[in-house]
Amino acid sequence: MTETAGPAERERADRRQRMKEQIDAALDGLYEIADPVERELAARVLADELLPEAGRRVKAVRSGAVRELRTERGLKLREVAELLDLSVPRVDQLAKGK
């Protein structure tokens, strides 16, 4: 991030760093499991259950944010796409929960 970054950019960078630290902490927890069998089983739960569920929840958050921009702020697909730096088809997909 540059020194000229505004408050919104700094806030986004800080938020991203906090999320990265939380993910890193979960992954580091796997290395703290001494027994390799238990470590693999825990890694499997993370990979097969927890991360896919997190992905579904993230998608729901993104879809909800796009729908909010469309309905509550009355923005057109093109306007939302420009605001979020996404393509119009991707915004349409998110609005439909895809």
MMTF fields as JSON, N, C-alpha, C and O atoms, coordinates in Angstrom:
{
  "mmtfVersion": "1.0.0",
  "mmtfProducer": "UNKNOWN",
  "numBonds": 391,
  "numAtoms": 392,
  "numGroups": 98,
  "numChains": 1,
  "numModels": 1,
  "chainsPerModel": [1],
  "groupsPerChain": [98],
  "chainIdList": ["A"],
  "bondAtomList": [4, 2, 8, 6, 12, 10, 16, 14, 20, 18, 24, 22, 28, 26, 32, 30, 36, 34, 40, 38, 44, 42, 48, 46, 52, 50, 56, 54, 60, 58, 64, 62, 68, 66, 72, 70, 76, 74, 80, 78, 84, 82, 88, 86, 92, 90, 96, 94, 100, 98, 104, 102, 108, 106, 112, 110, 116, 114, 120, 118, 124, 122, 128, 126, 132, 130, 136, 134, 140, 138, 144, 142, 148, 146, 152, 150, 156, 154, 160, 158, 164, 162, 168, 166, 172, 170, 176, 174, 180, 178, 184, 182, 188, 186, 192, 190, 196, 194, 200, 198, 204, 202, 208, 206, 212, 210, 216, 214, 220, 218, 224, 222, 228, 226, 232, 230, 236, 234, 240, 238, 244, 242, 248, 246, 252, 250, 256, 254, 260, 258, 264, 262, 268, 266, 272, 270, 276, 274, 280, 278, 284, 282, 288, 286, 292, 290, 296, 294, 300, 298, 304, 302, 308, 306, 312, 310, 316, 314, 320, 318, 324, 322, 328, 326, 332, 330, 336, 334, 340, 338, 344, 342, 348, 346, 352, 350, 356, 354, 360, 358, 364, 362, 368, 366, 372, 370, 376, 374, 380, 378, 384, 382, 388, 386],
  "bondOrderList": [1, 1, 1, 1, 1, 1, 1, 1, 1, 1, 1, 1, 1, 1, 1, 1, 1, 1, 1, 1, 1, 1, 1, 1, 1, 1, 1, 1, 1, 1, 1, 1, 1, 1, 1, 1, 1, 1, 1, 1, 1, 1, 1, 1, 1, 1, 1, 1, 1, 1, 1, 1, 1, 1, 1, 1, 1, 1, 1, 1, 1, 1, 1, 1, 1, 1, 1, 1, 1, 1, 1, 1, 1, 1, 1, 1, 1, 1, 1, 1, 1, 1, 1, 1, 1, 1, 1, 1, 1, 1, 1, 1, 1, 1, 1, 1, 1],
  "groupList": [{"groupName": "MET", "atomNameList": ["N", "CA", "C", "O"], "elementList": ["N", "C", "C", "O"], "formalChargeList": [0, 0, 0, 0], "bondAtomList": [1, 0, 2, 1, 3, 2], "bondOrderList": [1, 1, 2], "singleLetterCode": "M", "chemCompType": "L-PEPTIDE LINKING"}, {"groupName": "THR", "atomNameList": ["N", "CA", "C", "O"], "elementList": ["N", "C", "C", "O"], "formalChargeList": [0, 0, 0, 0], "bondAtomList": [1, 0, 2, 1, 3, 2], "bondOrderList": [1, 1, 2], "singleLetterCode": "T", "chemCompType": "L-PEPTIDE LINKING"}, {"groupName": "GLU", "atomNameList": ["N", "CA", "C", "O"], "elementList": ["N", "C", "C", "O"], "formalChargeList": [0, 0, 0, 0], "bondAtomList": [1, 0, 2, 1, 3, 2], "bondOrderList": [1, 1, 2], "singleLetterCode": "E", "chemCompType": "L-PEPTIDE LINKING"}, {"groupName": "ALA", "atomNameList": ["N", "CA", "C", "O"], "elementList": ["N", "C", "C", "O"], "formalChargeList": [0, 0, 0, 0], "bondAtomList": [1, 0, 2, 1, 3, 2], "bondOrderList": [1, 1, 2], "singleLetterCode": "A", "chemCompType": "L-PEPTIDE LINKING"}, {"groupName": "GLY", "atomNameList": ["N", "CA", "C", "O"], "elementList": ["N", "C", "C", "O"], "formalChargeList": [0, 0, 0, 0], "bondAtomList": [1, 0, 2, 1, 3, 2], "bondOrderList": [1, 1, 2], "singleLetterCode": "G", "chemCompType": "PEPTIDE LINKING"}, {"groupName": "PRO", "atomNameList": ["N", "CA", "C", "O"], "elementList": ["N", "C", "C", "O"], "formalChargeList": [0, 0, 0, 0], "bondAtomList": [1, 0, 2, 1, 3, 2], "bondOrderList": [1, 1, 2], "singleLetterCode": "P", "chemCompType": "L-PEPTIDE LINKING"}, {"groupName": "ARG", "atomNameList": ["N", "CA", "C", "O"], "elementList": ["N", "C", "C", "O"], "formalChargeList": [0, 0, 0, 0], "bondAtomList": [1, 0, 2, 1, 3, 2], "bondOrderList": [1, 1, 2], "singleLetterCode": "R", "chemCompType": "L-PEPTIDE LINKING"}, {"groupName": "ASP", "atomNameList": ["N", "CA", "C", "O"], "elementList": ["N", "C", "C", "O"], "formalChargeList": [0, 0, 0, 0], "bondAtomList": [1, 0, 2, 1, 3, 2], "bondOrderList": [1, 1, 2], "singleLetterCode": "D", "chemCompType": "L-PEPTIDE LINKING"}, {"groupName": "GLN", "atomNameList": ["N", "CA", "C", "O"], "elementList": ["N", "C", "C", "O"], "formalChargeList": [0, 0, 0, 0], "bondAtomList": [1, 0, 2, 1, 3, 2], "bondOrderList": [1, 1, 2], "singleLetterCode": "Q", "chemCompType": "L-PEPTIDE LINKING"}, {"groupName": "LYS", "atomNameList": ["N", "CA", "C", "O"], "elementList": ["N", "C", "C", "O"], "formalChargeList": [0, 0, 0, 0], "bondAtomList": [1, 0, 2, 1, 3, 2], "bondOrderList": [1, 1, 2], "singleLetterCode": "K", "chemCompType": "L-PEPTIDE LINKING"}, {"groupName": "ILE", "atomNameList": ["N", "CA", "C", "O"], "elementList": ["N", "C", "C", "O"], "formalChargeList": [0, 0, 0, 0], "bondAtomList": [1, 0, 2, 1, 3, 2], "bondOrderList": [1, 1, 2], "singleLetterCode": "I", "chemCompType": "L-PEPTIDE LINKING"}, {"groupName": "LEU", "atomNameList": ["N", "CA", "C", "O"], "elementList": ["N", "C", "C", "O"], "formalChargeList": [0, 0, 0, 0], "bondAtomList": [1, 0, 2, 1, 3, 2], "bondOrderList": [1, 1, 2], "singleLetterCode": "L", "chemCompType": "L-PEPTIDE LINKING"}, {"groupName": "TYR", "atomNameList": ["N", "CA", "C", "O"], "elementList": ["N", "C", "C", "O"], "formalChargeList": [0, 0, 0, 0], "bondAtomList": [1, 0, 2, 1, 3, 2], "bondOrderList": [1, 1, 2], "singleLetterCode": "Y", "chemCompType": "L-PEPTIDE LINKING"}, {"groupName": "VAL", "atomNameList": ["N", "CA", "C", "O"], "elementList": ["N", "C", "C", "O"], "formalChargeList": [0, 0, 0, 0], "bondAtomList": [1, 0, 2, 1, 3, 2], "bondOrderList": [1, 1, 2], "singleLetterCode": "V", "chemCompType": "L-PEPTIDE LINKING"}, {"groupName": "SER", "atomNameList": ["N", "CA", "C", "O"], "elementList": ["N", "C", "C", "O"], "formalChargeList": [0, 0, 0, 0], "bondAtomList": [1, 0, 2, 1, 3, 2], "bondOrderList": [1, 1, 2], "singleLetterCode": "S", "chemCompType": "L-PEPTIDE LINKING"}],
  "groupTypeList": [0, 1, 2, 1, 3, 4, 5, 3, 2, 6, 2, 6, 3, 7, 6, 6, 8, 6, 0, 9, 2, 8, 10, 7, 3, 3, 11, 7, 4, 11, 12, 2, 10, 3, 7, 5, 13, 2, 6, 2, 11, 3, 3, 6, 13, 11, 3, 7, 2, 11, 11, 5, 2, 3, 4, 6, 6, 13, 9, 3, 13, 6, 14, 4, 3, 13, 6, 2, 11, 6, 1, 2, 6, 4, 11, 9, 11, 6, 2, 13, 3, 2, 11, 11, 7, 11, 14, 13, 5, 6, 13, 7, 8, 11, 3, 9, 4, 9],
  "groupIdList": [1, 2, 3, 4, 5, 6, 7, 8, 9, 10, 11, 12, 13, 14, 15, 16, 17, 18, 19, 20, 21, 22, 23, 24, 25, 26, 27, 28, 29, 30, 31, 32, 33, 34, 35, 36, 37, 38, 39, 40, 41, 42, 43, 44, 45, 46, 47, 48, 49, 50, 51, 52, 53, 54, 55, 56, 57, 58, 59, 60, 61, 62, 63, 64, 65, 66, 67, 68, 69, 70, 71, 72, 73, 74, 75, 76, 77, 78, 79, 80, 81, 82, 83, 84, 85, 86, 87, 88, 89, 90, 91, 92, 93, 94, 95, 96, 97, 98],
  "secStructList": [7, 7, 6, 6, 7, 7, 2, 2, 2, 2, 2, 2, 2, 2, 2, 2, 2, 2, 2, 2, 2, 2, 2, 2, 2, 2, 2, 2, 2, 2, 2, 6, 7, 7, 1, 2, 2, 2, 2, 2, 2, 2, 2, 2, 2, 0, 0, 0, 0, 0, 2, 2, 2, 2, 2, 2, 2, 2, 2, 2, 2, 2, 2, 2, 2, 2, 2, 2, 2, 2, 2, 6, 1, 7, 7, 7, 2, 2, 2, 2, 2, 2, 2, 2, 6, 7, 7, 2, 2, 2, 2, 2, 2, 2, 2, 6, 6, 7],
  "xCoordList": [0.853, 0.0, 0.895, 1.916, 0.51, 1.31, 0.99, -0.03, 1.89, 1.677, 0.488, -0.078, 0.097, -0.999, -2.358, -3.366, -2.388, -3.657, -4.599, -4.192, -5.859, -6.853, -7.352, -6.947, -8.235, -8.755, -9.452, -9.305, -10.201, -10.914, -9.921, -10.112, -8.863, -7.859, -7.123, -6.848, -6.8, -6.12, -7.023, -6.56, -8.31, -9.251, -9.361, -9.388, -9.425, -9.486, -8.228, -8.304, -7.076, -5.818, -5.762, -5.303, -6.222, -6.244, -7.196, -6.869, -8.378, -9.36, -8.802, -8.949, -8.155, -7.562, -6.497, -6.429, -5.673, -4.62, -5.213, -4.709, -6.279, -6.92, -7.482, -7.333, -8.128, -8.669, -7.552, -7.673, -6.466, -5.319, -4.751, -4.427, -4.629, -4.098, -5.001, -4.507, -6.317, -7.226, -7.117, -7.136, -7.006, -6.832, -5.498, -5.421, -4.447, -3.129, -3.159, -2.52, -3.897, -3.985, -4.647, -4.215, -5.684, -6.345, -5.387, -5.325, -4.644, -3.692, -2.54, -2.099, -2.055, -0.982, -1.426, -0.621, -2.706, -3.229, -3.053, -2.905, -3.068, -2.856, -1.451, -1.261, -0.473, 0.92, 1.178, 2.178, 0.287, 0.437, -0.043, 0.179, -0.687, -1.171, -0.009, 0.441, 0.46, 1.661, 1.444, 2.298, 0.317, 0.038, -0.283, -1.226, 0.485, 0.238, -1.132, -1.705, -1.661, -3.0, -4.028, -4.875, -3.953, -4.886, -4.711, -5.685, -3.45, -3.173, -3.817, -4.416, -3.693, -4.312, -5.815, -6.466, -6.39, -7.844, -8.359, -9.39, -7.636, -8.041, -7.918, -8.78, -6.856, -6.68, -7.795, -8.269, -8.206, -9.288, -10.607, -11.355, -10.881, -12.097, -12.061, -13.055, -10.897, -10.76, -11.004, -11.781, -10.332, -10.42, -11.767, -12.291, -12.331, -13.537, -14.842, -15.881, -14.799, -16.033, -16.026, -16.911, -15.026, -15.043, -14.791, -15.505, -13.786, -13.508, -14.634, -15.005, -15.191, -16.325, -17.514, -18.172, -17.784, -18.867, -18.535, -19.404, -17.287, -16.874, -17.052, -17.497, -16.702, -16.885, -18.342, -18.66, -19.228, -20.669, -21.136, -21.925, -20.651, -21.041, -20.505, -21.195, -19.272, -18.69, -19.504, -19.79, -19.877, -20.682, -22.018, -22.496, -22.616, -23.887, -23.71, -24.575, -22.602, -22.327, -22.172, -22.73, -21.408, -21.202, -22.519, -22.804, -23.325, -24.609, -25.521, -26.198, -25.535, -26.367, -25.934, -26.773, -24.631, -24.133, -24.537, -24.937, -24.433, -24.828, -26.325, -26.756, -27.119, -28.58, -28.924, -29.819, -28.216, -28.452, -28.142, -28.898, -27.038, -26.697, -27.755, -28.073, -28.293, -29.311, -30.654, -31.286, -31.098, -32.45, -32.506, -33.327, -31.647, -31.733, -31.119, -31.59, -30.085, -29.47, -29.957, -29.699, -30.664, -31.245, -30.235, -30.5, -29.085, -28.056, -28.336, -28.875, -27.965, -28.061, -26.872, -25.866, -27.005, -25.922, -24.599, -23.567, -24.641, -23.427, -22.801, -21.582, -23.637, -23.13, -22.491, -21.442, -23.131, -22.572, -21.253, -20.285, -21.216, -19.995, -18.852, -17.734, -19.115, -18.074, -17.633, -16.441, -18.582, -18.285, -17.415, -16.505, -17.701, -16.993, -15.838, -15.14, -15.636, -14.585, -14.767, -13.826, -16.004, -16.366, -17.016, -17.422, -17.115, -17.831, -19.34, -19.79, -20.096, -21.557, -22.097, -22.959, -21.62, -22.118, -21.829, -22.652, -20.662, -20.346, -21.26, -21.689, -21.56, -22.49, -23.866, -24.532, -24.289, -25.575, -25.581, -26.567, -24.494, -24.397, -24.502, -25.246, -23.756, -23.795, -25.195, -25.664, -25.855, -27.204, -28.165, -29.137, -27.88, -28.714, -28.226, -28.794, -27.187, -26.677, -25.821, -25.714, -25.209, -24.365, -22.904, -22.041],
  "yCoordList": [-1.171, 0.0, 1.228, 1.263, 2.234, 3.44, 4.39, 4.257, 5.361, 6.349, 7.239, 7.845, 7.332, 8.209, 7.519, 8.094, 6.305, 5.578, 6.316, 6.823, 6.366, 7.039, 6.165, 5.009, 6.715, 5.961, 4.664, 3.655, 4.674, 3.458, 2.372, 1.204, 2.748, 1.77, 1.217, 0.02, 2.09, 1.628, 0.694, -0.314, 1.028, 0.172, -1.196, -2.222, -1.213, -2.486, -3.311, -4.519, -2.655, -3.364, -3.924, -5.047, -3.154, -3.626, -4.806, -5.787, -4.71, -5.796, -7.069, -8.164, -6.903, -8.055, -8.698, -9.923, -7.878, -8.406, -9.178, -10.243, -8.65, -9.349, -10.693, -11.69, -10.729, -11.991, -12.978, -14.161, -12.504, -13.372, -13.948, -15.134, -13.128, -13.603, -14.674, -15.638, -14.511, -15.513, -16.83, -17.903, -16.752, -17.969, -18.624, -19.841, -17.809, -18.349, -19.036, -20.072, -18.466, -19.07, -20.445, -21.381, -20.57, -21.871, -22.882, -24.033, -22.451, -23.357, -23.708, -24.857, -22.725, -22.986, -23.998, -24.795, -23.965, -24.908, -26.352, -27.251, -26.57, -27.928, -28.417, -29.581, -27.532, -27.926, -28.173, -28.79, -27.699, -27.909, -29.292, -29.695, -30.008, -31.355, -32.325, -32.545, -32.891, -33.731, -35.043, -35.466, -35.679, -36.985, -36.794, -36.075, -37.426, -37.231, -37.711, -37.144, -38.742, -39.215, -38.146, -37.792, -37.641, -36.602, -35.324, -34.636, -35.005, -33.818, -33.951, -33.001, -35.133, -35.343, -35.293, -34.694, -35.917, -35.902, -34.474, -34.098, -33.693, -32.298, -31.503, -30.679, -31.742, -31.055, -31.429, -30.592, -32.69, -33.144, -32.452, -32.035, -32.338, -31.636, -30.197, -29.674, -29.565, -28.18, -28.087, -27.25, -28.956, -28.902, -29.357, -28.766, -30.409, -31.011, -30.455, -30.539, -29.892, -29.42, -27.915, -27.191, -27.46, -26.078, -25.066, -24.068, -25.315, -24.361, -24.294, -23.196, -25.442, -25.337, -24.579, -23.799, -24.805, -24.072, -22.583, -21.742, -22.261, -20.854, -20.236, -19.095, -20.994, -20.509, -20.224, -19.227, -21.1, -20.873, -19.626, -18.84, -19.453, -18.278, -16.99, -15.971, -17.042, -15.866, -15.518, -14.347, -16.533, -16.287, -15.645, -14.751, -16.098, -15.519, -14.061, -13.227, -13.756, -12.362, -11.5, -10.406, -12.003, -11.245, -11.035, -9.933, -12.098, -11.986, -11.005, -10.2, -11.074, -10.148, -8.707, -7.811, -8.477, -7.117, -6.589, -5.432, -7.431, -7.009, -6.738, -5.744, -7.617, -7.385, -6.101, -5.362, -5.838, -4.597, -3.369, -2.397, -3.422, -2.3, -2.116, -0.992, -3.231, -3.15, -2.671, -1.807, -3.219, -2.913, -1.673, -0.784, -1.611, -0.503, 0.786, 1.878, 0.666, 1.863, 2.124, 3.187, 1.155, 1.333, 1.404, 2.024, 0.778, 0.826, -0.203, -1.279, 0.148, -0.775, -1.735, -1.47, -2.857, -3.838, -3.184, -3.436, -2.35, -1.687, -0.828, -0.819, -0.108, 0.744, -0.082, 0.282, -1.192, -2.078, -2.662, -2.745, -3.064, -3.634, -2.624, -2.987, -1.379, -0.355, -0.115, 0.016, -0.06, 0.196, -0.913, -0.639, -2.171, -3.321, -3.805, -4.752, -3.157, -3.555, -5.012, -5.806, -5.333, -6.654, -6.489, -5.389, -7.584, -7.529, -7.521, -7.975, -7.005, -7.0, -8.426, -8.672, -9.387, -10.761, -11.329, -12.057, -10.998, -11.512, -10.899, -11.588, -9.63, -8.986, -9.629, -9.866, -9.909, -10.568, -11.941, -12.315, -12.691, -13.996, -13.857, -14.593, -12.916, -12.714, -12.318, -12.783, -11.468, -11.045, -12.233, -12.24, -13.23, -14.438, -15.514, -16.605, -15.222, -16.167, -17.265, -18.347, -16.997, -18.023, -17.739, -18.483],
  "zCoordList": [0.0, 0.0, 0.0, 0.687, -0.771, -0.87, 0.269, 0.945, 0.469, 1.524, 1.215, 2.125, -0.047, -0.441, -0.379, -0.789, 0.124, 0.209, 1.148, 2.193, 0.755, 1.57, 2.697, 2.824, 3.521, 4.668, 4.273, 4.961, 3.184, 2.764, 2.366, 2.704, 1.651, 1.241, 2.451, 2.519, 3.412, 4.624, 5.423, 5.957, 5.505, 6.226, 5.554, 6.234, 4.213, 3.488, 3.731, 3.953, 3.689, 3.917, 5.334, 5.54, 6.304, 7.698, 7.854, 8.521, 7.237, 7.306, 6.678, 7.222, 5.514, 4.83, 5.722, 5.824, 6.361, 7.223, 8.403, 8.761, 9.008, 10.129, 9.682, 10.388, 8.515, 8.014, 7.723, 8.039, 7.124, 6.832, 8.125, 8.184, 9.152, 10.427, 11.042, 11.626, 10.914, 11.458, 10.695, 11.298, 9.388, 8.585, 8.918, 9.088, 9.011, 9.357, 10.717, 10.905, 11.665, 12.998, 12.919, 13.591, 12.106, 11.951, 11.332, 11.765, 10.323, 9.686, 10.626, 10.669, 11.374, 12.335, 13.384, 13.866, 13.733, 14.703, 14.256, 15.085, 12.957, 12.443, 12.769, 13.121, 12.653, 12.914, 14.393, 14.759, 15.232, 16.675, 17.108, 18.249, 16.219, 16.532, 16.325, 15.201, 17.415, 17.367, 16.623, 15.844, 16.859, 16.251, 14.77, 14.438, 13.867, 12.439, 11.982, 11.052, 12.618, 12.254, 12.612, 11.791, 13.818, 14.248, 13.435, 13.132, 13.081, 12.273, 10.9, 10.395, 10.296, 8.983, 9.075, 8.219, 10.105, 10.269, 10.462, 9.905, 11.249, 11.459, 10.166, 9.86, 9.407, 8.129, 7.159, 6.391, 7.202, 6.335, 6.688, 5.803, 7.983, 8.411, 7.917, 7.414, 8.068, 7.604, 6.101, 5.641, 5.335, 3.875, 3.331, 2.386, 3.926, 3.356, 3.916, 3.261, 5.116, 5.744, 6.005, 5.55, 6.736, 7.197, 6.083, 5.982, 5.248, 4.171, 3.136, 2.72, 2.706, 1.775, 2.39, 1.703, 3.662, 4.325, 4.379, 4.148, 4.681, 4.694, 3.308, 3.185, 2.263, 0.894, 0.578, -0.07, 1.036, 0.82, 1.564, 1.039, 2.767, 3.557, 2.941, 2.918, 2.442, 1.781, 0.542, 0.293, -0.233, -1.435, -1.061, -1.76, 0.033, 0.476, 0.889, 0.62, 1.533, 1.917, 0.669, 0.585, -0.299, -1.536, -2.275, -2.743, -2.379, -3.067, -2.358, -2.997, -1.046, -0.281, -0.463, -0.56, -0.51, -0.714, -2.09, -2.22, -3.109, -4.455, -4.51, -5.094, -3.905, -3.898, -3.152, -3.561, -2.061, -1.311, -2.174, -2.176, -2.896, -3.776, -4.859, -5.247, -5.339, -6.397, -5.861, -6.468, -4.734, -4.263, -3.38, -3.605, -2.389, -1.437, -1.974, -1.658, -2.773, -3.355, -4.767, -5.332, -5.341, -6.67, -7.803, -8.833, -7.623, -8.655, -9.746, -9.487, -10.954, -12.083, -12.045, -11.387, -12.764, -12.815, -13.199, -12.577, -14.219, -14.694, -13.6, -13.435, -12.852, -11.772, -10.657, -10.126, -10.309, -9.284, -9.777, -9.021, -11.04, -11.617, -11.538, -11.171, -11.874, -11.816, -10.371, -10.094, -9.473, -8.063, -7.464, -6.682, -7.837, -7.265, -8.135, -7.773, -9.281, -10.219, -10.652, -10.648, -11.023, -11.53, -12.888, -13.262, -13.627, -14.896, -14.616, -13.564, -15.561, -15.425, -15.308, -14.464, -16.132, -15.963, -14.57, -14.016, -14.002, -12.662, -11.613, -10.688, -11.744, -10.814, -10.927, -9.919, -12.155, -12.37, -11.704, -11.068, -11.842, -11.186, -9.66, -9.011, -9.106, -7.66, -7.199, -6.16, -7.963, -7.613, -7.582, -6.826, -8.408, -8.469, -7.496, -7.451, -6.721, -5.746, -6.327, -5.75, -7.467, -8.124, -7.871, -8.337]
}
